[in-house]
Amino acid sequence: MSKYAALKKHLVVRGAATVEMTFAEIDDLVGGLPPSAREHRACWGNECNGRHVQARAWLDAKPVRGEPP
């Protein structure tokens, strides 16, 4: 299971097109963000075929029908 699976699940359950979260909230969900997450904006880009595996969490998050937001 990916370190970012909990983030993906959280986004899926929310079911919204946009979800605002703090670094602390994401940090708690994934069990600790790497230092680069706070130092480099590129960590939050939508790069799906590179080193930023965390991007898969939000790019693959699709709402589940019938689940409350």
Beta strands, then each sheet from edge to edge (+ up, - down):
end
